[in-house]
Amino acid sequence: MEDYIIREIDRIGEMLMQIAKRLGLFLDDVPDYSLAEVKEVFGQNGCPIDLDVVLRQENPVLYLVEQEKISNNGLETLVEIIFHSDLDETRKKALLNDALAYLDNKGYFSFKLHSFQE
């Protein structure tokens, strides 16, 4: 059973990487897309994470880790996807700071997410 759970966590992380690629996160230019476009790509790819539910949470990072069982790499990718969307800056910064605090506490240093801090 534990192997199945680990494979499912890895599957979601890989799915998020594919979504990030489709949104243009790995091109030389910084992508510009709306949160609606992100939701559309999530739907097209069958991603089980509902962004509306995630963003309604008081602490989206804990929700993703505890309820969605997202991996550290998956969390990093999801935060990067959201960070480049048109979500308001205050919410993006709060999500970024919460994710960094969580990941740093777990010993997972994300150069990419730290580079988004001002």
Wavefront OBJ file of the C-alpha trace (Angstrom):
o trace
v 0.000 0.000 0.000
v 2.825 2.386 0.877
v 4.403 1.835 -2.561
v 1.093 2.722 -4.222
v 0.860 5.976 -2.257
v 4.426 6.933 -3.169
v 3.737 6.200 -6.860
v 0.584 8.344 -6.747
v 2.491 11.233 -5.147
v 5.165 10.946 -7.830
v 2.476 10.796 -10.536
v 0.965 14.100 -9.398
v 4.422 15.687 -9.330
v 5.142 14.485 -12.870
v 1.725 15.733 -14.023
v 2.495 19.174 -12.558
v 5.817 19.218 -14.430
v 3.992 18.507 -17.702
v 1.475 21.252 -16.968
v 4.308 23.676 -16.209
v 5.926 22.830 -19.537
v 2.643 23.410 -21.402
v 2.260 26.778 -19.710
v 5.746 27.743 -20.894
v 7.622 27.760 -17.592
v 10.721 26.188 -19.084
v 11.166 28.599 -21.978
v 13.623 31.494 -21.949
v 10.858 34.102 -21.585
v 8.889 34.480 -18.364
v 5.391 33.188 -19.116
v 2.305 35.316 -18.768
v -0.975 33.485 -18.270
v -4.156 33.771 -16.283
v -5.265 31.567 -13.426
v -8.208 30.553 -15.638
v -5.737 29.222 -18.222
v -3.955 27.257 -15.502
v -7.264 25.721 -14.397
v -8.064 24.848 -18.015
v -4.722 23.088 -18.503
v -5.191 21.272 -15.174
v -8.563 20.037 -16.421
v -7.220 19.000 -19.823
v -4.498 16.961 -18.137
v -6.793 15.364 -15.571
v -4.949 16.913 -12.656
v -6.762 15.942 -9.449
v -5.871 19.208 -7.682
v -8.698 21.757 -7.656
v -7.043 25.173 -7.590
v -10.217 26.890 -6.412
v -10.289 24.635 -3.346
v -6.558 25.099 -2.749
v -6.723 28.896 -2.942
v -9.732 29.047 -0.583
v -7.745 27.362 2.187
v -6.440 29.392 5.100
v -3.104 27.626 4.626
v -2.901 26.251 1.072
v 0.529 24.686 1.625
v -0.620 22.559 4.566
v -3.738 21.600 2.611
v -1.614 20.469 -0.349
v 0.774 18.502 1.851
v -1.759 16.955 4.222
v -4.849 16.495 2.039
v -3.445 16.178 -1.487
v -0.264 14.421 -0.280
v 1.834 16.498 -2.682
v 5.596 15.916 -2.731
v 8.149 18.655 -2.070
v 8.973 18.787 -5.775
v 5.280 18.898 -6.665
v 4.717 21.741 -4.207
v 7.635 23.665 -5.689
v 6.255 23.221 -9.209
v 2.700 24.160 -8.249
v 3.845 27.314 -6.457
v 5.920 28.262 -9.499
v 2.904 27.762 -11.774
v 0.711 29.942 -9.560
v 3.466 32.530 -9.053
v 3.570 33.246 -12.796
v -0.210 33.580 -13.087
v -2.347 36.687 -12.727
v -3.310 35.891 -9.130
v -3.043 39.026 -7.010
v 0.462 39.777 -5.736
v -0.443 39.641 -2.043
v -1.782 36.101 -2.315
v 1.150 34.977 -4.468
v 3.669 36.326 -1.954
v 1.832 34.700 0.968
v 1.756 31.357 -0.858
v 5.423 31.685 -1.784
v 6.463 32.527 1.786
v 4.418 29.661 3.256
v 5.869 27.206 0.728
v 9.417 28.376 1.384
v 8.963 28.099 5.139
v 7.559 24.572 4.774
v 10.208 23.383 2.298
v 13.102 24.976 4.195
v 11.857 23.335 7.395
v 11.880 19.964 5.596
v 15.456 20.539 4.421
v 14.382 20.991 0.800
v 16.027 24.177 -0.446
v 14.382 25.539 -3.577
v 16.718 27.869 -5.432
v 13.924 28.529 -7.895
v 11.367 29.656 -5.297
v 13.933 31.635 -3.324
v 14.786 33.504 -6.532
v 11.182 34.811 -6.646
v 11.600 36.678 -3.351
v 12.275 40.378 -3.532
l 1 2 3 4 5 6 7 8 9 10 11 12 13 14 15 16 17 18 19 20 21 22 23 24 25 26 27 28 29 30 31 32 33 34 35 36 37 38 39 40 41 42 43 44 45 46 47 48 49 50 51 52 53 54 55 56 57 58 59 60 61 62 63 64 65 66 67 68 69 70 71 72 73 74 75 76 77 78 79 80 81 82 83 84 85 86 87 88 89 90 91 92 93 94 95 96 97 98 99 100 101 102 103 104 105 106 107 108 109 110 111 112 113 114 115 116 117 118
